[in-house]
Amino acid sequence: YRPRQVVFNEGTPASGLYVLCHGAVKLYQSDRFGRDYIVDIAAPGAILGELGLDDLEVYSTSAEALTESQLSFLPRERLVLFIGQHPLTGVRLIAALSKALAATRRKAGELALKRADERFADLLLHLAADSRPADARPAEGASNGAIHIRLTYSRRELGEMIGITAETVIRILGKLKRNGILTTTEGEVVIVDLERLTRLAHHGNLAA
């Protein structure tokens, strides 16, 4: 799939599962006003979609490639047959889907309980943790665990991940820069003070 190419659409028949082999795919839902809300950014190894029991089941999200991506499609009928022949595969599949469900529930709780700046701080921490070594490195001469994060997402997409607008993302970035927690360059966010960003994400304050 090319960047921005749709893998499947919300509401279409759930005819099988996809496994992301390489690349990055966003899962999102749209409201009645046409606004998108990103549910997850899938990394290689992730299982996408739902396994319906019949032809009436539909996908609960849409999936769109963010980068050039390769996926394997597992048709429902063949997958059910394979699980019947290899039961351990079914157990592992349940474990993987349960992990994804737990992550979605955790995110829903954060959206309900955390302020926008706390959610954004938590998002930056996850992006830093998920970055490849070449994209997340100590900043030269910086202290307190500074990290470079190369961003492949727009301000709008960052907001969609945590249920806020692009304008709110810009406002929070400005606040974090004024507080000396991060700086920004073209296509990068540099976390200058990882400890204070972590404190904001977990405890909701910027105390020095």
Residue pairs with C-beta under 8 A, 6 or more apart in sequence:
1 7
1 23
1 25
1 65
1 68
1 69
1 70
1 71
2 65
2 68
3 65
3 66
3 67
3 68
4 64
4 65
4 66
5 64
5 65
6 62
6 63
6 64
6 65
7 18
7 25
7 48
7 63
7 64
7 65
7 71
8 18
8 48
8 49
8 59
8 62
8 63
9 59
9 62
10 29
10 30
10 58
10 59
10 60
10 61
10 62
11 58
11 59
12 58
12 59
13 52
13 55
13 57
13 58
13 59
14 49
14 50
14 51
14 52
14 57
14 58
14 59
14 76
15 52
15 55
15 75
15 76
16 49
16 51
16 73
16 74
16 75
16 76
16 79
17 47
17 48
17 49
17 50
17 51
17 73
17 74
17 76
17 79
18 47
18 48
18 49
18 63
18 71
18 72
18 73
18 74
19 45
19 46
19 47
19 48
19 71
19 72
19 74
20 42
20 43
20 44
20 45
20 46
20 47
20 48
20 69
20 70
20 71
21 44
21 69
21 70
21 71
21 72
22 44
22 69
22 70
23 44
23 65
23 66
23 67
23 68
23 69
23 70
24 41
24 42
24 43
24 65
24 66
24 67
24 69
24 152
25 41
25 42
25 46
25 48
25 63
25 64
25 65
25 66
25 69
25 71
26 38
26 40
26 41
26 42
26 63
26 64
26 66
26 157
27 38
27 39
27 40
27 41
27 42
27 48
27 61
27 62
27 63
28 36
28 37
28 38
28 39
28 61
28 62
28 63
28 64
28 160
29 36
29 37
29 39
29 60
29 61
29 62
30 36
30 37
30 62
31 37
36 160
37 160
37 163
38 157
38 160
38 161
39 61
39 104
39 107
40 46
40 100
40 103
40 104
40 107
41 66
41 161
42 48
42 63
43 130
46 100
47 93
47 96
47 97
47 100
48 63
48 71
49 59
49 63
50 57
50 59
50 60
51 76
51 79
52 58
52 76
66 152
66 153
67 152
82 89
83 89
83 90
83 93
110 119
110 122
110 162
111 119
111 162
111 163
114 122
114 204
115 204
116 162
116 164
116 168
116 172
117 172
117 175
117 176
117 200
118 200
118 201
118 204
119 162
119 163
119 164
120 158
120 162
120 164
120 169
120 172
121 176
121 197
121 198
121 200
121 201
122 162
122 201
122 202
123 158
123 161
123 162
124 149
124 182
124 189
124 191
124 197
124 201
125 197
125 198
125 201
127 149
127 151
127 189
128 136
128 147
128 149
128 191
128 194
131 147
131 149
131 150
135 148
135 149
135 150
136 147
136 148
136 149
137 147
137 148
138 145
138 146
138 147
139 146
139 147
139 148
139 190
139 192
142 190
142 192
144 192
144 193
144 194
144 195
145 191
145 194
145 195
146 190
146 191
146 192
146 193
146 194
147 190
147 191
147 194
148 188
148 189
148 190
148 191
149 188
149 189
149 190
149 191
150 187
150 188
151 158
151 187
151 188
151 189
153 161
154 166
155 166
155 169
155 170
156 166
156 169
158 166
158 169
159 165
159 166
159 168
159 169
164 172
173 182
173 184
173 189
176 182
176 197
177 183
177 184
179 196
179 206
180 192
180 193
181 191
181 192
181 193
181 196
181 197
181 200
181 206
182 189
182 190
182 191
182 192
182 193
182 197
183 189
183 190
183 192
184 190
191 197
196 206
196 207
196 208
199 205
199 206
199 207
200 206
